[in-house]
Amino acid sequence: MNDSELVVPLTDRSTDNGIKVPPPRGENSDVIVACCAGPLPSKEQGAEVSDIARQLEYRVEDSPPLHLCCLYGLQQVLLSISSTISIPIIVSGYICAGDMELVTAEIMSTFLFMCGVCTFLQCTIGVRLPIIQGGCHKFIPAIAALMSLPMWKCPDMKVTAANMNSTNGSSNNTVLPYSDPTEVWQSRLREIQGGIMLASLTQVLIGATGLLGWLLRFIGPMTIVPTITLVGLSLINVSIQFCETQWGIAALTLFLVVLFSLYLGNITIPMMVYRRKEGCVRINYPAFKLLPVILAVLLSWMVCGILTAANVFSDNPKDLDYHARTDASVRVLQNAKWFFFPYPGQWGLPTLSAASYMGMMAATLTSIIESVGDYYACARISGESPPPAHAVNRGIAIEGFGSLISGAVGSGGATTSYSQNVGAIGFTKIASRRVFQAAGIIFLLCGIFGKFGALLTMMPKPVLGGIVVISFGMVTSVGLSSLQFVNLSSGRNLCIIGLSLLLGLMIPSYLEKRKGVINTGNREADQVIVVLLSTSMFVGGVVGFLLDNTVPVLLIREEIGDIPQWSKH
């Protein structure tokens, strides 16, 4: 989920004092009712669901007119697209294609296309709730760790090009590993594809077999906090790379997002809308609360355009602030295809390795836990009863299937449920499944329309930097929000959280500085260990998981405290 994603805690165990109390063996061991759904809704809960449902303009099963479906669907796309477009651009940098705007545009189109496919599948045959499937930032740290291996270090493209020109076809010539510059980025993308596909296949099996219920019995907030928090903290260098191109524009974008979402969030804009029961009515639309990122991007982009016209930014491509110009990538819009149709294997046959699989699997498990929470949050805010175990299992399986296809076509990432769109249902009062299916179709069309992907690629780097800071900051805060279910007066809990966060930052940083320090004598084993230990969320999550499930707790009043029960949320 992104990055402004929300975590809905999942377990049936009381963690007021950090104790894990698993359900009896054999009771709901292969389904997720016990760990997620809890008991059947009481009369009071049923009444609350009915009250929420009555406040909605369109419920899940309702079908608005076609034109309204498209309009409301476009609104959902605008809410999520800002978090999605940063992923292809970041991934392009890791695969040595950061300066190849046309390549980035095609990866962008592929990613948008798959967001549409996955959203439509999830709403139609998955959990069948109004859920948007967008790009998952959890995979970025894993991709970064994988691409940090010596074998994937970006070569000198000038040397590669010279090598290609000097090759005469003789079989006796010794050439560099990449005689074709295109193969440089495609080989790296294929390695990422293979890891995502295999990890996604594992996710399908987890959902289809009901294994999810057993896994969640051992995962509490002490595991969730370091895992999610370290996703955001580990991407600080990525944020700096975008912001340093022009710190002023990046700060402006960040300021506008904060201004719109926090300071002006309660200010509404009067506008006329059509309602099936009342006709055309005047409403107060919370535009600043629902579309702060889109508004900030448009204004910052306009400022960049004005400063570009005034020649404030350098026109030398070697200077950092050149990337703040709005015409820096104008060629990609001219050269991009009008229509682009992604297909499996478009970059070649995906490659498989244990290192890529293990890295992507760590991200997949994190995504699964958050997605399950989103399903229950979505059901609640949509005025529906909690989804049954088979529906949640099916949703996880379909999410894995969608990510499997996403890996096959080479989008450079996987998809997950977006919590900001779930939360937006409370403001828009639109929970219709048809609307979210329409949003999926709009995403799909955006991917097919190649010029649209090229236009997004033209976004000035510092503007994207401001958006990345907000996105990664929200991921970090979402991880920390689960601390509300932890007794912070307990020395045990403080020690576990502190060690998890510190080791999650320290070990990857050490491996980055000391290349080759892991040497078991087996190259494949070395790669697996390096990728896992270079992924902050894996290190922190494993440390938190092991300590939380093995360190005993003293049952004293000071240790227990007055903490909300994790199982009730």
VENNORJO-V811439 format. One record per residue. N is the residue number from 1. PSI is psi in degrees with one decimal (none if undefined). OMEGA is omega in whole degrees, 0 to 359 (none if undefined). Layout:
BEGIN
N:PSI:OMEGA, N:PSI:OMEGA
END
This chain:
BEGIN
1:168.0:185, 2:161.5:188, 3:-28.1:157, 4:35.3:186, 5:154.5:178, 6:139.7:177, 7:124.9:172, 8:111.8:186, 9:147.1:185, 10:118.6:170, 11:166.9:176, 12:14.1:186, 13:142.2:174, 14:129.1:179, 15:29.7:178, 16:-33.8:181, 17:15.5:180, 18:2.6:182, 19:141.0:173, 20:119.6:180, 21:87.2:183, 22:153.2:177, 23:161.8:180, 24:142.1:178, 25:137.4:179, 26:-14.3:180, 27:108.3:181, 28:35.0:183, 29:-21.5:183, 30:10.4:176, 31:174.2:185, 32:13.0:178, 33:-47.3:184, 34:-38.0:187, 35:-13.4:185, 36:-54.5:189, 37:-34.4:183, 38:-163.2:181, 39:166.2:178, 40:150.3:183, 41:138.8:176, 42:175.9:178, 43:-39.0:179, 44:-41.8:179, 45:-38.7:178, 46:-39.0:178, 47:-38.3:179, 48:-41.7:177, 49:-42.1:180, 50:-40.1:179, 51:-43.0:179, 52:-42.4:182, 53:-38.2:181, 54:-23.3:181, 55:-11.8:182, 56:144.2:175, 57:-42.2:177, 58:125.9:178, 59:179.0:186, 60:-42.1:184, 61:-6.3:181, 62:154.1:180, 63:100.3:177, 64:163.4:174, 65:156.6:186, 66:-44.6:183, 67:-33.8:178, 68:-34.6:175, 69:-44.8:180, 70:-41.8:181, 71:-49.0:180, 72:-34.2:177, 73:-39.9:177, 74:-37.6:178, 75:-42.0:178, 76:-35.8:178, 77:-43.7:180, 78:-32.9:180, 79:-29.5:188, 80:-19.2:189, 81:-29.9:181, 82:-31.6:179, 83:-21.1:185, 84:-38.9:190, 85:-19.8:181, 86:-26.7:185, 87:-50.5:179, 88:-35.1:180, 89:-42.3:179, 90:-44.2:180, 91:-37.5:179, 92:-37.0:177, 93:-38.1:181, 94:-27.6:182, 95:18.1:176, 96:29.1:178, 97:22.2:183, 98:-29.9:180, 99:2.9:180, 100:87.7:187, 101:-37.0:182, 102:-38.5:176, 103:-45.4:179, 104:-39.4:180, 105:-40.5:180, 106:-38.6:176, 107:-38.4:177, 108:-47.2:180, 109:-41.5:178, 110:-41.7:182, 111:-44.1:178, 112:-40.2:178, 113:-45.5:182, 114:-31.6:174, 115:-39.7:178, 116:-45.4:180, 117:-46.7:183, 118:-38.2:178, 119:-45.5:181, 120:-42.5:179, 121:-42.1:182, 122:-41.6:181, 123:-26.1:187, 124:-47.4:184, 125:-1.1:179, 126:-124.7:179, 127:-15.8:175, 128:34.5:172, 129:163.0:179, 130:87.2:184, 131:134.8:172, 132:129.8:176, 133:113.8:180, 134:-177.2:181, 135:140.7:184, 136:115.2:179, 137:-13.1:181, 138:-22.9:183, 139:-14.3:182, 140:-47.0:177, 141:-37.3:179, 142:-40.8:178, 143:-40.8:179, 144:-42.1:179, 145:-41.0:180, 146:-44.9:182, 147:-8.5:177, 148:-9.2:177, 149:144.6:182, 150:-35.4:183, 151:-18.8:181, 152:11.5:178, 153:136.4:183, 154:128.3:180, 155:170.0:174, 156:111.9:186, 157:-29.7:178, 158:-41.3:178, 159:-39.8:180, 160:-43.4:179, 161:-41.9:178, 162:-37.1:179, 163:-39.3:180, 164:-38.4:181, 165:-28.1:183, 166:-8.0:182, 167:126.2:182, 168:6.4:177, 169:-5.3:180, 170:137.8:181, 171:-12.6:181, 172:-6.6:181, 173:140.2:173, 174:118.8:185, 175:168.0:176, 176:161.4:181, 177:-29.3:182, 178:102.5:177, 179:-12.6:179, 180:121.8:180, 181:-30.5:179, 182:-35.6:181, 183:-22.2:181, 184:-53.3:182, 185:-31.5:181, 186:-38.1:180, 187:-37.6:179, 188:-40.2:179, 189:-36.6:178, 190:-34.7:177, 191:-41.0:177, 192:-42.1:178, 193:-48.6:183, 194:-43.4:179, 195:-43.3:180, 196:-42.3:181, 197:-45.2:182, 198:-40.0:177, 199:-38.2:179, 200:-36.6:176, 201:-38.8:175, 202:-39.1:178, 203:-39.3:177, 204:-44.2:180, 205:-38.4:178, 206:-42.9:179, 207:-39.5:185, 208:-28.3:183, 209:-8.2:182, 210:12.6:180, 211:-20.3:182, 212:-41.1:181, 213:-41.6:180, 214:-40.2:182, 215:-42.8:185, 216:-13.5:178, 217:-22.6:185, 218:4.1:184, 219:117.4:179, 220:-171.6:182, 221:-26.7:180, 222:-19.1:174, 223:-39.8:183, 224:-43.8:186, 225:-56.9:181, 226:-33.9:182, 227:-53.3:183, 228:-41.4:182, 229:-41.3:183, 230:-18.5:175, 231:-47.4:180, 232:-43.6:183, 233:-31.1:182, 234:-9.6:183, 235:19.2:180, 236:-42.7:181, 237:-34.0:177, 238:-42.7:179, 239:-42.0:181, 240:-39.5:181, 241:-36.4:179, 242:-41.7:185, 243:-32.1:185, 244:-13.6:177, 245:-30.8:174, 246:95.9:186, 247:-32.3:181, 248:-45.7:180, 249:-39.9:178, 250:-42.7:179, 251:-37.6:178, 252:-45.6:179, 253:-45.5:179, 254:-42.6:180, 255:-43.0:182, 256:-40.3:178, 257:-45.8:179, 258:-42.2:180, 259:-48.8:183, 260:-45.4:188, 261:-33.0:186, 262:-48.0:184, 263:-37.9:183, 264:12.1:185, 265:-30.0:182, 266:-2.4:179, 267:129.6:182, 268:159.6:179, 269:122.3:180, 270:136.2:178, 271:161.5:181, 272:135.2:176, 273:160.9:178, 274:131.2:176, 275:139.7:187, 276:-28.8:182, 277:-28.5:187, 278:-8.4:184, 279:-146.2:179, 280:122.4:181, 281:158.5:178, 282:129.6:178, 283:163.1:173, 284:105.0:187, 285:124.0:181, 286:68.1:185, 287:-39.4:182, 288:-31.2:180, 289:-35.2:185, 290:-31.5:186, 291:43.1:183, 292:-37.9:183, 293:-44.4:180, 294:-45.3:180, 295:-41.6:180, 296:-40.9:179, 297:-45.5:181, 298:-45.7:181, 299:-44.0:180, 300:-37.9:178, 301:-40.1:177, 302:-41.7:178, 303:-42.1:177, 304:-38.5:178, 305:-42.2:179, 306:-45.3:180, 307:-30.2:176, 308:-44.2:179, 309:-30.5:180, 310:3.9:180, 311:36.2:176, 312:-37.5:180, 313:149.8:181, 314:146.5:175, 315:13.5:177, 316:115.6:182, 317:-18.7:180, 318:-16.3:179, 319:146.0:183, 320:-44.5:186, 321:-3.1:173, 322:-33.4:182, 323:-3.5:174, 324:-7.9:179, 325:143.0:179, 326:-15.0:179, 327:11.6:182, 328:-30.9:183, 329:28.6:184, 330:-24.3:181, 331:-30.7:182, 332:-33.2:178, 333:-34.7:179, 334:-37.2:186, 335:-16.4:182, 336:148.2:178, 337:148.9:176, 338:-39.2:180, 339:135.0:183, 340:122.4:183, 341:103.9:178, 342:149.7:177, 343:154.4:181, 344:135.2:178, 345:18.0:183, 346:-21.7:176, 347:6.9:183, 348:178.8:182, 349:124.5:179, 350:147.0:178, 351:152.7:183, 352:142.3:173, 353:153.5:180, 354:-34.9:181, 355:-46.4:181, 356:-38.4:180, 357:-46.8:183, 358:-39.8:179, 359:-46.0:180, 360:-29.6:180, 361:-36.5:177, 362:-41.7:178, 363:-37.2:181, 364:-44.1:180, 365:-39.9:178, 366:-42.9:180, 367:-38.7:180, 368:-47.4:183, 369:-43.7:181, 370:-36.8:181, 371:-41.3:178, 372:-42.2:178, 373:-38.4:179, 374:-36.2:181, 375:-43.7:181, 376:-36.9:176, 377:-40.2:180, 378:-42.8:179, 379:-42.0:182, 380:-48.3:184, 381:-17.2:178, 382:1.5:179, 383:26.7:180, 384:159.7:175, 385:156.2:178, 386:136.7:181, 387:140.3:179, 388:166.9:184, 389:-41.8:184, 390:-30.8:179, 391:-41.4:179, 392:-43.2:176, 393:-41.8:179, 394:-39.1:178, 395:-43.1:179, 396:-39.8:179, 397:-42.5:180, 398:-36.6:176, 399:-41.4:176, 400:-39.1:179, 401:-41.5:178, 402:-41.4:178, 403:-30.6:175, 404:-45.3:177, 405:-40.1:179, 406:-40.6:176, 407:-36.7:182, 408:-38.8:182, 409:-9.4:175, 410:45.8:178, 411:-15.8:180, 412:8.4:180, 413:-176.4:178, 414:171.8:182, 415:158.7:178, 416:167.8:180, 417:146.0:182, 418:118.1:184, 419:-28.4:180, 420:-30.8:177, 421:-32.3:175, 422:-46.7:179, 423:-31.1:181, 424:-22.1:178, 425:-34.3:179, 426:-27.6:180, 427:-44.3:184, 428:-23.4:183, 429:22.9:180, 430:108.4:180, 431:13.7:183, 432:132.0:177, 433:-35.2:180, 434:-37.0:179, 435:-42.6:182, 436:-28.9:172, 437:-39.3:176, 438:-38.2:177, 439:-39.9:177, 440:-41.0:179, 441:-38.6:178, 442:-43.5:176, 443:-45.1:181, 444:-44.1:180, 445:-35.8:177, 446:-36.1:178, 447:-37.2:180, 448:-35.8:180, 449:95.3:188, 450:-32.8:181, 451:-29.4:180, 452:-44.2:177, 453:-37.4:178, 454:-38.1:179, 455:-41.8:178, 456:-33.6:179, 457:-25.0:181, 458:-6.9:180, 459:128.8:179, 460:139.2:184, 461:-42.8:180, 462:-29.8:176, 463:-45.5:176, 464:-34.2:178, 465:-42.3:177, 466:-39.1:179, 467:-39.4:180, 468:-40.2:179, 469:-44.6:178, 470:-45.6:183, 471:-49.5:181, 472:-32.8:176, 473:-38.6:178, 474:-38.0:177, 475:-44.6:179, 476:-45.1:182, 477:-34.2:177, 478:-41.3:177, 479:-43.5:180, 480:-24.4:183, 481:-24.2:179, 482:-6.7:176, 483:-16.5:178, 484:-17.9:179, 485:10.9:181, 486:136.1:176, 487:104.0:183, 488:2.5:172, 489:-8.6:181, 490:124.9:177, 491:-33.5:178, 492:-50.1:183, 493:-42.0:179, 494:-39.6:180, 495:-43.8:181, 496:-46.6:181, 497:-44.9:181, 498:-46.0:179, 499:-41.1:181, 500:-46.3:181, 501:-43.6:183, 502:-47.7:179, 503:-33.6:178, 504:-26.2:176, 505:-36.2:187, 506:-48.4:185, 507:-48.6:177, 508:-37.2:179, 509:-40.0:179, 510:-44.4:181, 511:-30.3:178, 512:-34.7:181, 513:-29.1:184, 514:75.0:179, 515:137.8:177, 516:6.5:181, 517:-25.8:176, 518:114.7:182, 519:94.1:180, 520:-8.8:184, 521:-10.3:178, 522:117.4:186, 523:-43.4:181, 524:-42.2:179, 525:-39.2:178, 526:-43.3:181, 527:-42.6:179, 528:-47.3:182, 529:-43.2:181, 530:-44.5:181, 531:-45.4:181, 532:-46.1:182, 533:-13.1:176, 534:-5.0:179, 535:107.2:187, 536:-43.8:184, 537:-30.2:177, 538:-47.6:181, 539:-50.9:181, 540:-40.8:180, 541:-42.1:180, 542:-42.5:179, 543:-46.2:179, 544:-40.5:180, 545:-49.0:183, 546:-45.6:181, 547:-40.4:183, 548:-29.4:182, 549:-2.6:182, 550:-29.1:182, 551:123.6:180, 552:165.5:181, 553:138.2:174, 554:119.9:183, 555:75.5:176, 556:158.1:186, 557:-38.1:181, 558:-29.5:180, 559:-31.8:186, 560:-56.8:179, 561:-168.8:182, 562:72.5:184, 563:135.5:178, 564:140.8:182, 565:127.7:179, 566:-36.9:185, 567:-20.6:181, 568:-4.8:184, 569:none:none
END
